[in-house]
Amino acid sequence: MDRARAKRMAAELEGRLVGGWTIGAYLGNGFSAVVLSAEKEGQTAALKVIDPEMVERAGTQKQLARILREKELAGHGHPNLVDILDGGQCGETNHLYVAMELLEPRTLGQVRKKLPASRIGPLIGQLARATRFLEERGVAHRDIKPDNTVVSLDFNRVKLLDLGVIHPPADPNDPSAGTGDRFVGTARYSPPEFLYREEVDTLEGWRAITFYQLGATLYDLLMRRPIFDDFREPPARLYRAVKDHIPLIDAEDADPWLVDLARRCLHKDWRIRKELVTWDDFEGPRSMPESAQQIRERLKKRIEVAKTSASVETTTSGARPTRRTLDQLAGAMATMAREVCQHGGLFPPVEVLHIAGDNKCVVTLRTGPSVPHELAGILEVQFVVEPLDAQAANVRITAAARLGAPPGEKSALLFVGEPSAPALRDAIDSYLHATLENALGTGTPPEVGLSVRPNMPRL
């Protein structure tokens, strides 16, 4: 619905009743509806009246079903979702409508150039919590973008609008994305699989779409301009950019974790995207209970005490990436792990081995026995590195450890993301030093077991 048609419709309805609501002034319009101020029994609202032409094309029952689904969210109580007050079909005018709380008409799209950088993280976290709330109720929003998100005057709160596009995955009565080349969403904020109608209609598939749309919204806030703005015309150029172009994010005033999060959210392959991003990522960088430096300092004190009483010297003990890529990845991981052990001088001499297979590589560290470290046997740590794409641009790393006794079967997810990210070194640093501390003087395995024998595993 264009602006001229929306204003004509608003003029025709002003002063009339729609669903018992007295229509006031024109507030705005979207693709399928005009939004008007309204009042009923002393309560004010923003009334969304669906374009009759849209209803005729899509069918009254399907449109009404969507409105009733939206109405089911009335009284939801979530602070970051617009409140739904009423909805249905007017018996007098036959118009389909939804009544919502009347909000300050200021969207993230309108304020992105003046939004304080310090508010980007808290606001994207609120927006993610709103979409997660919807997912927990079995629906996906499908059209998350700055223009569908209003922000308070003090930049402290956002609310997600346009709940009329919510979709319950795998519902045969609600086609997920329209027909033909039309879909329920906005092209520049939607991932390739959604834009090209290749989405997987499951809760997990739609979560991957949600993450992308949150990432595209985050891009706008970081870069102070719409994503793919240089490719907006003609539409075919925009579609090609969404499919193939990787947006550059160089926001120097932003927190690095937000830039990293946006990059992960905007990954083109939804299968990899869902591995790279979790809901918790939108709450800020994960904080370790203790930093690696804190663990190192405590280890240093314990080892110094042990050395003073010890008289025995220390003794030592989809598409797949090419083998060359895996060899390089394994070598880089081995070097990083060796450097972490050497930094601070707290580890006994360490043997580092690495091997690459067809679709993963393994880095194994062995150290001990060591009297000063109170290691009665060999401490062995294994990192399994699995590339998530053919270029190994993103990886999943699990870690496991054992001390002397036969290995267990458990492993811990250590890291998912770019192998060049500083967070990977921090994760390895914390894991190795925590493992050494856990093994000191106990003679028992650390919390997670290692599922291989001392010899290098077969791949």
TORKOL-4160 file (C-alpha; in steps of 0.2 Angstrom, whole numbers, padded with zeros to 4 digits, m for minus):
459
<pt num="1" X="0000" Y="0000" Z="0000"/>
<pt num="2" X="0008" Y="0016" Z="m0005"/>
<pt num="3" X="0007" Y="0032" Z="0005"/>
<pt num="4" X="m0006" Y="0041" Z="m0006"/>
<pt num="5" X="m0018" Y="0027" Z="m0006"/>
<pt num="6" X="m0015" Y="0025" Z="0013"/>
<pt num="7" X="m0020" Y="0043" Z="0016"/>
<pt num="8" X="m0035" Y="0042" Z="0005"/>
<pt num="9" X="m0041" Y="0027" Z="0015"/>
<pt num="10" X="m0037" Y="0036" Z="0032"/>
<pt num="11" X="m0048" Y="0051" Z="0026"/>
<pt num="12" X="m0062" Y="0040" Z="0022"/>
<pt num="13" X="m0062" Y="0031" Z="0039"/>
<pt num="14" X="m0059" Y="0046" Z="0050"/>
<pt num="15" X="m0073" Y="0049" Z="0062"/>
<pt num="16" X="m0081" Y="0032" Z="0058"/>
<pt num="17" X="m0081" Y="0016" Z="0069"/>
<pt num="18" X="m0071" Y="0001" Z="0065"/>
<pt num="19" X="m0074" Y="m0014" Z="0077"/>
<pt num="20" X="m0081" Y="m0001" Z="0090"/>
<pt num="21" X="m0065" Y="0010" Z="0089"/>
<pt num="22" X="m0068" Y="0028" Z="0083"/>
<pt num="23" X="m0055" Y="0032" Z="0070"/>
<pt num="24" X="m0044" Y="0047" Z="0072"/>
<pt num="25" X="m0028" Y="0054" Z="0062"/>
<pt num="26" X="m0017" Y="0045" Z="0050"/>
<pt num="27" X="m0001" Y="0038" Z="0059"/>
<pt num="28" X="0008" Y="0029" Z="0045"/>
<pt num="29" X="0006" Y="0014" Z="0033"/>
<pt num="30" X="0015" Y="m0002" Z="0028"/>
<pt num="31" X="0015" Y="m0014" Z="0014"/>
<pt num="32" X="m0002" Y="m0021" Z="0018"/>
<pt num="33" X="m0011" Y="m0009" Z="0030"/>
<pt num="34" X="m0014" Y="0009" Z="0036"/>
<pt num="35" X="m0011" Y="0013" Z="0054"/>
<pt num="36" X="m0023" Y="0026" Z="0062"/>
<pt num="37" X="m0026" Y="0033" Z="0080"/>
<pt num="38" X="m0041" Y="0027" Z="0088"/>
<pt num="39" X="m0051" Y="0028" Z="0104"/>
<pt num="40" X="m0064" Y="0016" Z="0113"/>
<pt num="41" X="m0071" Y="0019" Z="0130"/>
<pt num="42" X="m0058" Y="0031" Z="0135"/>
<pt num="43" X="m0044" Y="0020" Z="0129"/>
<pt num="44" X="m0032" Y="0026" Z="0115"/>
<pt num="45" X="m0024" Y="0014" Z="0102"/>
<pt num="46" X="m0015" Y="0013" Z="0086"/>
<pt num="47" X="m0027" Y="0004" Z="0074"/>
<pt num="48" X="m0020" Y="m0006" Z="0060"/>
<pt num="49" X="m0033" Y="m0008" Z="0046"/>
<pt num="50" X="m0028" Y="m0021" Z="0033"/>
<pt num="51" X="m0029" Y="m0015" Z="0014"/>
<pt num="52" X="m0045" Y="m0023" Z="0007"/>
<pt num="53" X="m0035" Y="m0026" Z="m0009"/>
<pt num="54" X="m0023" Y="m0037" Z="0000"/>
<pt num="55" X="m0037" Y="m0046" Z="0009"/>
<pt num="56" X="m0045" Y="m0050" Z="m0008"/>
<pt num="57" X="m0029" Y="m0057" Z="m0015"/>
<pt num="58" X="m0024" Y="m0067" Z="0000"/>
<pt num="59" X="m0041" Y="m0072" Z="0005"/>
<pt num="60" X="m0051" Y="m0066" Z="0020"/>
<pt num="61" X="m0050" Y="m0082" Z="0030"/>
<pt num="62" X="m0031" Y="m0083" Z="0029"/>
<pt num="63" X="m0029" Y="m0064" Z="0034"/>
<pt num="64" X="m0042" Y="m0066" Z="0048"/>
<pt num="65" X="m0032" Y="m0082" Z="0055"/>
<pt num="66" X="m0016" Y="m0071" Z="0056"/>
<pt num="67" X="m0026" Y="m0057" Z="0065"/>
<pt num="68" X="m0033" Y="m0070" Z="0077"/>
<pt num="69" X="m0016" Y="m0077" Z="0080"/>
<pt num="70" X="m0009" Y="m0060" Z="0084"/>
<pt num="71" X="m0024" Y="m0057" Z="0095"/>
<pt num="72" X="m0019" Y="m0073" Z="0105"/>
<pt num="73" X="m0003" Y="m0063" Z="0111"/>
<pt num="74" X="m0015" Y="m0050" Z="0120"/>
<pt num="75" X="m0009" Y="m0048" Z="0138"/>
<pt num="76" X="0008" Y="m0056" Z="0134"/>
<pt num="77" X="0017" Y="m0045" Z="0147"/>
<pt num="78" X="0034" Y="m0044" Z="0138"/>
<pt num="79" X="0042" Y="m0027" Z="0140"/>
<pt num="80" X="0049" Y="m0027" Z="0122"/>
<pt num="81" X="0034" Y="m0032" Z="0112"/>
<pt num="82" X="0020" Y="m0021" Z="0107"/>
<pt num="83" X="0004" Y="m0024" Z="0117"/>
<pt num="84" X="m0011" Y="m0031" Z="0107"/>
<pt num="85" X="m0028" Y="m0024" Z="0113"/>
<pt num="86" X="m0041" Y="m0031" Z="0100"/>
<pt num="87" X="m0043" Y="m0038" Z="0083"/>
<pt num="88" X="m0055" Y="m0046" Z="0071"/>
<pt num="89" X="m0067" Y="m0041" Z="0057"/>
<pt num="90" X="m0078" Y="m0026" Z="0059"/>
<pt num="91" X="m0097" Y="m0031" Z="0057"/>
<pt num="92" X="m0101" Y="m0014" Z="0050"/>
<pt num="93" X="m0087" Y="m0010" Z="0037"/>
<pt num="94" X="m0080" Y="m0028" Z="0035"/>
<pt num="95" X="m0063" Y="m0021" Z="0038"/>
<pt num="96" X="m0050" Y="m0032" Z="0046"/>
<pt num="97" X="m0041" Y="m0023" Z="0060"/>
<pt num="98" X="m0029" Y="m0025" Z="0075"/>
<pt num="99" X="m0029" Y="m0013" Z="0089"/>
<pt num="100" X="m0012" Y="m0010" Z="0097"/>
<pt num="101" X="m0005" Y="0001" Z="0111"/>
<pt num="102" X="m0001" Y="0018" Z="0105"/>
<pt num="103" X="0018" Y="0021" Z="0106"/>
<pt num="104" X="0030" Y="0035" Z="0103"/>
<pt num="105" X="0032" Y="0034" Z="0083"/>
<pt num="106" X="0051" Y="0034" Z="0083"/>
<pt num="107" X="0059" Y="0019" Z="0076"/>
<pt num="108" X="0077" Y="0013" Z="0076"/>
<pt num="109" X="0078" Y="0016" Z="0058"/>
<pt num="110" X="0074" Y="0034" Z="0061"/>
<pt num="111" X="0087" Y="0037" Z="0075"/>
<pt num="112" X="0101" Y="0025" Z="0070"/>
<pt num="113" X="0113" Y="0040" Z="0066"/>
<pt num="114" X="0111" Y="0048" Z="0083"/>
<pt num="115" X="0109" Y="0032" Z="0094"/>
<pt num="116" X="0123" Y="0032" Z="0107"/>
<pt num="117" X="0135" Y="0018" Z="0104"/>
<pt num="118" X="0134" Y="0013" Z="0122"/>
<pt num="119" X="0115" Y="0009" Z="0119"/>
<pt num="120" X="0117" Y="m0003" Z="0104"/>
<pt num="121" X="0121" Y="m0018" Z="0115"/>
<pt num="122" X="0107" Y="m0016" Z="0128"/>
<pt num="123" X="0094" Y="m0013" Z="0114"/>
<pt num="124" X="0099" Y="m0027" Z="0103"/>
<pt num="125" X="0098" Y="m0038" Z="0118"/>
<pt num="126" X="0080" Y="m0032" Z="0122"/>
<pt num="127" X="0075" Y="m0036" Z="0104"/>
<pt num="128" X="0083" Y="m0053" Z="0104"/>
<pt num="129" X="0073" Y="m0057" Z="0120"/>
<pt num="130" X="0057" Y="m0052" Z="0112"/>
<pt num="131" X="0060" Y="m0063" Z="0097"/>
<pt num="132" X="0065" Y="m0077" Z="0109"/>
<pt num="133" X="0049" Y="m0075" Z="0119"/>
<pt num="134" X="0040" Y="m0077" Z="0102"/>
<pt num="135" X="0049" Y="m0093" Z="0098"/>
<pt num="136" X="0045" Y="m0100" Z="0115"/>
<pt num="137" X="0027" Y="m0098" Z="0111"/>
<pt num="138" X="0030" Y="m0108" Z="0094"/>
<pt num="139" X="0030" Y="m0093" Z="0082"/>
<pt num="140" X="0043" Y="m0084" Z="0072"/>
<pt num="141" X="0042" Y="m0065" Z="0068"/>
<pt num="142" X="0049" Y="m0065" Z="0050"/>
<pt num="143" X="0051" Y="m0047" Z="0048"/>
<pt num="144" X="0063" Y="m0040" Z="0061"/>
<pt num="145" X="0071" Y="m0024" Z="0055"/>
<pt num="146" X="0074" Y="m0006" Z="0062"/>
<pt num="147" X="0058" Y="0001" Z="0055"/>
<pt num="148" X="0048" Y="m0012" Z="0064"/>
<pt num="149" X="0056" Y="m0007" Z="0081"/>
<pt num="150" X="0051" Y="0008" Z="0091"/>
<pt num="151" X="0063" Y="0016" Z="0104"/>
<pt num="152" X="0060" Y="0026" Z="0119"/>
<pt num="153" X="0065" Y="0045" Z="0119"/>
<pt num="154" X="0079" Y="0040" Z="0132"/>
<pt num="155" X="0085" Y="0026" Z="0121"/>
<pt num="156" X="0083" Y="0014" Z="0136"/>
<pt num="157" X="0069" Y="0003" Z="0128"/>
<pt num="158" X="0064" Y="m0005" Z="0112"/>
<pt num="159" X="0047" Y="m0013" Z="0107"/>
<pt num="160" X="0045" Y="m0025" Z="0092"/>
<pt num="161" X="0030" Y="m0021" Z="0081"/>
<pt num="162" X="0021" Y="m0029" Z="0067"/>
<pt num="163" X="0016" Y="m0045" Z="0075"/>
<pt num="164" X="0004" Y="m0049" Z="0061"/>
<pt num="165" X="0017" Y="m0057" Z="0051"/>
<pt num="166" X="0021" Y="m0070" Z="0065"/>
<pt num="167" X="0022" Y="m0088" Z="0058"/>
<pt num="168" X="0020" Y="m0105" Z="0067"/>
<pt num="169" X="0032" Y="m0117" Z="0058"/>
<pt num="170" X="0025" Y="m0132" Z="0049"/>
<pt num="171" X="0007" Y="m0125" Z="0049"/>
<pt num="172" X="m0001" Y="m0131" Z="0033"/>
<pt num="173" X="m0014" Y="m0117" Z="0034"/>
<pt num="174" X="m0001" Y="m0103" Z="0035"/>
<pt num="175" X="0011" Y="m0103" Z="0020"/>
<pt num="176" X="0027" Y="m0097" Z="0026"/>
<pt num="177" X="0032" Y="m0084" Z="0013"/>
<pt num="178" X="0018" Y="m0079" Z="0002"/>
<pt num="179" X="0018" Y="m0085" Z="m0016"/>
<pt num="180" X="0029" Y="m0083" Z="m0032"/>
<pt num="181" X="0042" Y="m0070" Z="m0029"/>
<pt num="182" X="0033" Y="m0062" Z="m0014"/>
<pt num="183" X="0037" Y="m0066" Z="0003"/>
<pt num="184" X="0032" Y="m0060" Z="0021"/>
<pt num="185" X="0048" Y="m0050" Z="0025"/>
<pt num="186" X="0059" Y="m0037" Z="0019"/>
<pt num="187" X="0072" Y="m0041" Z="0006"/>
<pt num="188" X="0088" Y="m0032" Z="0013"/>
<pt num="189" X="0085" Y="m0039" Z="0031"/>
<pt num="190" X="0082" Y="m0057" Z="0026"/>
<pt num="191" X="0094" Y="m0071" Z="0023"/>
<pt num="192" X="0097" Y="m0080" Z="0006"/>
<pt num="193" X="0087" Y="m0095" Z="0011"/>
<pt num="194" X="0072" Y="m0085" Z="0015"/>
<pt num="195" X="0073" Y="m0073" Z="0001"/>
<pt num="196" X="0075" Y="m0087" Z="m0012"/>
<pt num="197" X="0061" Y="m0097" Z="m0004"/>
<pt num="198" X="0073" Y="m0111" Z="0002"/>
<pt num="199" X="0069" Y="m0109" Z="0021"/>
<pt num="200" X="0067" Y="m0125" Z="0032"/>
<pt num="201" X="0050" Y="m0123" Z="0040"/>
<pt num="202" X="0055" Y="m0129" Z="0057"/>
<pt num="203" X="0058" Y="m0120" Z="0073"/>
<pt num="204" X="0077" Y="m0122" Z="0071"/>
<pt num="205" X="0076" Y="m0116" Z="0053"/>
<pt num="206" X="0066" Y="m0100" Z="0058"/>
<pt num="207" X="0078" Y="m0097" Z="0072"/>
<pt num="208" X="0092" Y="m0096" Z="0059"/>
<pt num="209" X="0082" Y="m0083" Z="0050"/>
<pt num="210" X="0078" Y="m0073" Z="0066"/>
<pt num="211" X="0097" Y="m0073" Z="0070"/>
<pt num="212" X="0101" Y="m0066" Z="0053"/>
<pt num="213" X="0087" Y="m0052" Z="0054"/>
<pt num="214" X="0094" Y="m0047" Z="0071"/>
<pt num="215" X="0111" Y="m0047" Z="0064"/>
<pt num="216" X="0105" Y="m0036" Z="0049"/>
<pt num="217" X="0097" Y="m0024" Z="0062"/>
<pt num="218" X="0113" Y="m0024" Z="0072"/>
<pt num="219" X="0123" Y="m0019" Z="0056"/>
<pt num="220" X="0112" Y="m0004" Z="0053"/>
<pt num="221" X="0115" Y="0002" Z="0071"/>
<pt num="222" X="0133" Y="m0001" Z="0070"/>
<pt num="223" X="0136" Y="0007" Z="0053"/>
<pt num="224" X="0123" Y="0020" Z="0055"/>
<pt num="225" X="0115" Y="0016" Z="0038"/>
<pt num="226" X="0104" Y="0002" Z="0030"/>
<pt num="227" X="0112" Y="m0014" Z="0026"/>
<pt num="228" X="0115" Y="m0017" Z="0007"/>
<pt num="229" X="0111" Y="0002" Z="0004"/>
<pt num="230" X="0123" Y="0002" Z="m0010"/>
<pt num="231" X="0114" Y="m0012" Z="m0019"/>
<pt num="232" X="0096" Y="m0006" Z="m0017"/>
<pt num="233" X="0091" Y="m0004" Z="m0035"/>
<pt num="234" X="0086" Y="m0013" Z="m0046"/>
<pt num="235" X="0079" Y="m0027" Z="m0035"/>
<pt num="236" X="0089" Y="m0040" Z="m0044"/>
<pt num="237" X="0105" Y="m0032" Z="m0039"/>
<pt num="238" X="0099" Y="m0032" Z="m0021"/>
<pt num="239" X="0094" Y="m0050" Z="m0022"/>
<pt num="240" X="0112" Y="m0054" Z="m0029"/>
<pt num="241" X="0120" Y="m0044" Z="m0015"/>
<pt num="242" X="0110" Y="m0053" Z="m0001"/>
<pt num="243" X="0115" Y="m0070" Z="m0009"/>
<pt num="244" X="0134" Y="m0066" Z="m0012"/>
<pt num="245" X="0140" Y="m0050" Z="m0004"/>
<pt num="246" X="0148" Y="m0050" Z="0013"/>
<pt num="247" X="0144" Y="m0033" Z="0021"/>
<pt num="248" X="0160" Y="m0024" Z="0028"/>
<pt num="249" X="0158" Y="m0019" Z="0047"/>
<pt num="250" X="0171" Y="m0007" Z="0053"/>
<pt num="251" X="0162" Y="0002" Z="0067"/>
<pt num="252" X="0177" Y="0009" Z="0077"/>
<pt num="253" X="0166" Y="0016" Z="0091"/>
<pt num="254" X="0157" Y="0000" Z="0094"/>
<pt num="255" X="0160" Y="m0014" Z="0107"/>
<pt num="256" X="0171" Y="m0027" Z="0097"/>
<pt num="257" X="0159" Y="m0041" Z="0103"/>
<pt num="258" X="0144" Y="m0033" Z="0094"/>
<pt num="259" X="0154" Y="m0032" Z="0078"/>
<pt num="260" X="0159" Y="m0050" Z="0080"/>
<pt num="261" X="0141" Y="m0055" Z="0083"/>
<pt num="262" X="0134" Y="m0046" Z="0068"/>
<pt num="263" X="0147" Y="m0055" Z="0057"/>
<pt num="264" X="0142" Y="m0072" Z="0064"/>
<pt num="265" X="0123" Y="m0068" Z="0062"/>
<pt num="266" X="0125" Y="m0063" Z="0044"/>
<pt num="267" X="0133" Y="m0079" Z="0038"/>
<pt num="268" X="0125" Y="m0084" Z="0022"/>
<pt num="269" X="0123" Y="m0103" Z="0026"/>
<pt num="270" X="0109" Y="m0105" Z="0038"/>
<pt num="271" X="0117" Y="m0122" Z="0044"/>
<pt num="272" X="0133" Y="m0114" Z="0049"/>
<pt num="273" X="0124" Y="m0098" Z="0056"/>
<pt num="274" X="0114" Y="m0109" Z="0068"/>
<pt num="275" X="0130" Y="m0116" Z="0075"/>
<pt num="276" X="0139" Y="m0099" Z="0076"/>
<pt num="277" X="0125" Y="m0090" Z="0086"/>
<pt num="278" X="0115" Y="m0094" Z="0101"/>
<pt num="279" X="0102" Y="m0084" Z="0110"/>
<pt num="280" X="0115" Y="m0080" Z="0124"/>
<pt num="281" X="0126" Y="m0072" Z="0112"/>
<pt num="282" X="0115" Y="m0057" Z="0112"/>
<pt num="283" X="0117" Y="m0054" Z="0131"/>
<pt num="284" X="0135" Y="m0049" Z="0129"/>
<pt num="285" X="0152" Y="m0057" Z="0129"/>
<pt num="286" X="0152" Y="m0073" Z="0140"/>
<pt num="287" X="0162" Y="m0069" Z="0156"/>
<pt num="288" X="0173" Y="m0083" Z="0163"/>
<pt num="289" X="0171" Y="m0086" Z="0182"/>
<pt num="290" X="0189" Y="m0082" Z="0183"/>
<pt num="291" X="0201" Y="m0075" Z="0170"/>
<pt num="292" X="0216" Y="m0085" Z="0164"/>
<pt num="293" X="0227" Y="m0073" Z="0172"/>
<pt num="294" X="0219" Y="m0076" Z="0189"/>
<pt num="295" X="0220" Y="m0094" Z="0187"/>
<pt num="296" X="0239" Y="m0092" Z="0182"/>
<pt num="297" X="0242" Y="m0082" Z="0197"/>
<pt num="298" X="0235" Y="m0095" Z="0209"/>
<pt num="299" X="0244" Y="m0109" Z="0200"/>
<pt num="300" X="0260" Y="m0099" Z="0202"/>
<pt num="301" X="0259" Y="m0098" Z="0221"/>
<pt num="302" X="0254" Y="m0117" Z="0222"/>
<pt num="303" X="0269" Y="m0122" Z="0211"/>
<pt num="304" X="0281" Y="m0111" Z="0221"/>
<pt num="305" X="0276" Y="m0119" Z="0237"/>
<pt num="306" X="0277" Y="m0137" Z="0229"/>
<pt num="307" X="0295" Y="m0133" Z="0223"/>
<pt num="308" X="0302" Y="m0128" Z="0240"/>
<pt num="309" X="0297" Y="m0145" Z="0247"/>
<pt num="310" X="0301" Y="m0156" Z="0232"/>
<pt num="311" X="0318" Y="m0164" Z="0230"/>
<pt num="312" X="0315" Y="m0174" Z="0214"/>
<pt num="313" X="0318" Y="m0166" Z="0198"/>
<pt num="314" X="0304" Y="m0164" Z="0185"/>
<pt num="315" X="0303" Y="m0178" Z="0172"/>
<pt num="316" X="0294" Y="m0176" Z="0155"/>
<pt num="317" X="0283" Y="m0188" Z="0145"/>
<pt num="318" X="0144" Y="m0150" Z="0017"/>
<pt num="319" X="0158" Y="m0146" Z="0006"/>
<pt num="320" X="0174" Y="m0151" Z="0015"/>
<pt num="321" X="0190" Y="m0141" Z="0017"/>
<pt num="322" X="0206" Y="m0148" Z="0008"/>
<pt num="323" X="0219" Y="m0158" Z="0017"/>
<pt num="324" X="0231" Y="m0144" Z="0015"/>
<pt num="325" X="0218" Y="m0132" Z="0024"/>
<pt num="326" X="0216" Y="m0144" Z="0038"/>
<pt num="327" X="0235" Y="m0146" Z="0040"/>
<pt num="328" X="0237" Y="m0127" Z="0041"/>
<pt num="329" X="0223" Y="m0126" Z="0053"/>
<pt num="330" X="0230" Y="m0140" Z="0064"/>
<pt num="331" X="0247" Y="m0132" Z="0064"/>
<pt num="332" X="0240" Y="m0115" Z="0069"/>
<pt num="333" X="0230" Y="m0123" Z="0083"/>
<pt num="334" X="0245" Y="m0133" Z="0089"/>
<pt num="335" X="0256" Y="m0117" Z="0089"/>
<pt num="336" X="0243" Y="m0107" Z="0099"/>
<pt num="337" X="0241" Y="m0121" Z="0112"/>
<pt num="338" X="0260" Y="m0122" Z="0114"/>
<pt num="339" X="0262" Y="m0103" Z="0116"/>
<pt num="340" X="0248" Y="m0103" Z="0129"/>
<pt num="341" X="0257" Y="m0117" Z="0139"/>
<pt num="342" X="0274" Y="m0107" Z="0138"/>
<pt num="343" X="0266" Y="m0091" Z="0143"/>
<pt num="344" X="0269" Y="m0088" Z="0161"/>
<pt num="345" X="0280" Y="m0103" Z="0164"/>
<pt num="346" X="0267" Y="m0113" Z="0174"/>
<pt num="347" X="0266" Y="m0129" Z="0164"/>
<pt num="348" X="0279" Y="m0143" Z="0165"/>
<pt num="349" X="0287" Y="m0147" Z="0148"/>
<pt num="350" X="0273" Y="m0150" Z="0135"/>
<pt num="351" X="0273" Y="m0161" Z="0120"/>
<pt num="352" X="0261" Y="m0155" Z="0107"/>
<pt num="353" X="0255" Y="m0166" Z="0092"/>
<pt num="354" X="0243" Y="m0163" Z="0079"/>
<pt num="355" X="0235" Y="m0173" Z="0065"/>
<pt num="356" X="0222" Y="m0169" Z="0051"/>
<pt num="357" X="0209" Y="m0180" Z="0044"/>
<pt num="358" X="0196" Y="m0179" Z="0030"/>
<pt num="359" X="0184" Y="m0167" Z="0039"/>
<pt num="360" X="0192" Y="m0162" Z="0056"/>
<pt num="361" X="0209" Y="m0161" Z="0065"/>
<pt num="362" X="0215" Y="m0165" Z="0082"/>
<pt num="363" X="0228" Y="m0157" Z="0093"/>
<pt num="364" X="0234" Y="m0166" Z="0108"/>
<pt num="365" X="0245" Y="m0160" Z="0122"/>
<pt num="366" X="0254" Y="m0171" Z="0135"/>
<pt num="367" X="0263" Y="m0166" Z="0150"/>
<pt num="368" X="0269" Y="m0174" Z="0167"/>
<pt num="369" X="0273" Y="m0183" Z="0177"/>
<pt num="370" X="0279" Y="m0168" Z="0188"/>
<pt num="371" X="0283" Y="m0168" Z="0206"/>
<pt num="372" X="0283" Y="m0149" Z="0208"/>
<pt num="373" X="0266" Y="m0149" Z="0200"/>
<pt num="374" X="0260" Y="m0164" Z="0210"/>
<pt num="375" X="0256" Y="m0173" Z="0194"/>
<pt num="376" X="0257" Y="m0192" Z="0197"/>
<pt num="377" X="0254" Y="m0197" Z="0179"/>
<pt num="378" X="0252" Y="m0190" Z="0162"/>
<pt num="379" X="0240" Y="m0176" Z="0159"/>
<pt num="380" X="0233" Y="m0176" Z="0142"/>
<pt num="381" X="0222" Y="m0163" Z="0133"/>
<pt num="382" X="0214" Y="m0165" Z="0117"/>
<pt num="383" X="0206" Y="m0152" Z="0105"/>
<pt num="384" X="0195" Y="m0158" Z="0091"/>
<pt num="385" X="0193" Y="m0144" Z="0077"/>
<pt num="386" X="0179" Y="m0146" Z="0065"/>
<pt num="387" X="0178" Y="m0134" Z="0051"/>
<pt num="388" X="0160" Y="m0127" Z="0047"/>
<pt num="389" X="0164" Y="m0123" Z="0029"/>
<pt num="390" X="0175" Y="m0127" Z="0015"/>
<pt num="391" X="0187" Y="m0113" Z="0019"/>
<pt num="392" X="0188" Y="m0117" Z="0037"/>
<pt num="393" X="0183" Y="m0098" Z="0040"/>
<pt num="394" X="0173" Y="m0104" Z="0055"/>
<pt num="395" X="0176" Y="m0119" Z="0066"/>
<pt num="396" X="0168" Y="m0129" Z="0081"/>
<pt num="397" X="0181" Y="m0134" Z="0094"/>
<pt num="398" X="0178" Y="m0147" Z="0108"/>
<pt num="399" X="0190" Y="m0150" Z="0122"/>
<pt num="400" X="0193" Y="m0165" Z="0133"/>
<pt num="401" X="0206" Y="m0170" Z="0146"/>
<pt num="402" X="0212" Y="m0185" Z="0157"/>
<pt num="403" X="0225" Y="m0188" Z="0170"/>
<pt num="404" X="0233" Y="m0205" Z="0171"/>
<pt num="405" X="0217" Y="m0216" Z="0172"/>
<pt num="406" X="0208" Y="m0223" Z="0157"/>
<pt num="407" X="0199" Y="m0210" Z="0148"/>
<pt num="408" X="0180" Y="m0205" Z="0149"/>
<pt num="409" X="0168" Y="m0201" Z="0136"/>
<pt num="410" X="0164" Y="m0183" Z="0139"/>
<pt num="411" X="0170" Y="m0168" Z="0130"/>
<pt num="412" X="0166" Y="m0149" Z="0132"/>
<pt num="413" X="0161" Y="m0137" Z="0118"/>
<pt num="414" X="0175" Y="m0124" Z="0119"/>
<pt num="415" X="0172" Y="m0112" Z="0105"/>
<pt num="416" X="0162" Y="m0108" Z="0089"/>
<pt num="417" X="0168" Y="m0095" Z="0077"/>
<pt num="418" X="0183" Y="m0088" Z="0067"/>
<pt num="419" X="0199" Y="m0097" Z="0071"/>
<pt num="420" X="0208" Y="m0080" Z="0070"/>
<pt num="421" X="0196" Y="m0072" Z="0084"/>
<pt num="422" X="0205" Y="m0067" Z="0100"/>
<pt num="423" X="0192" Y="m0076" Z="0109"/>
<pt num="424" X="0199" Y="m0092" Z="0104"/>
<pt num="425" X="0216" Y="m0090" Z="0112"/>
<pt num="426" X="0207" Y="m0084" Z="0128"/>
<pt num="427" X="0196" Y="m0099" Z="0128"/>
<pt num="428" X="0211" Y="m0111" Z="0126"/>
<pt num="429" X="0221" Y="m0101" Z="0139"/>
<pt num="430" X="0207" Y="m0102" Z="0152"/>
<pt num="431" X="0204" Y="m0121" Z="0148"/>
<pt num="432" X="0222" Y="m0127" Z="0149"/>
<pt num="433" X="0226" Y="m0117" Z="0165"/>
<pt num="434" X="0209" Y="m0123" Z="0173"/>
<pt num="435" X="0213" Y="m0141" Z="0168"/>
<pt num="436" X="0231" Y="m0140" Z="0176"/>
<pt num="437" X="0224" Y="m0133" Z="0192"/>
<pt num="438" X="0210" Y="m0146" Z="0193"/>
<pt num="439" X="0224" Y="m0160" Z="0191"/>
<pt num="440" X="0236" Y="m0153" Z="0204"/>
<pt num="441" X="0238" Y="m0165" Z="0218"/>
<pt num="442" X="0222" Y="m0174" Z="0215"/>
<pt num="443" X="0228" Y="m0189" Z="0205"/>
<pt num="444" X="0210" Y="m0189" Z="0198"/>
<pt num="445" X="0204" Y="m0184" Z="0181"/>
<pt num="446" X="0198" Y="m0167" Z="0177"/>
<pt num="447" X="0179" Y="m0164" Z="0175"/>
<pt num="448" X="0179" Y="m0169" Z="0157"/>
<pt num="449" X="0186" Y="m0186" Z="0151"/>
<pt num="450" X="0197" Y="m0189" Z="0135"/>
<pt num="451" X="0190" Y="m0202" Z="0124"/>
<pt num="452" X="0207" Y="m0207" Z="0116"/>
<pt num="453" X="0222" Y="m0217" Z="0121"/>
<pt num="454" X="0239" Y="m0209" Z="0123"/>
<pt num="455" X="0243" Y="m0213" Z="0105"/>
<pt num="456" X="0236" Y="m0201" Z="0092"/>
<pt num="457" X="0218" Y="m0205" Z="0086"/>
<pt num="458" X="0213" Y="m0212" Z="0069"/>
<pt num="459" X="0203" Y="m0199" Z="0059"/>
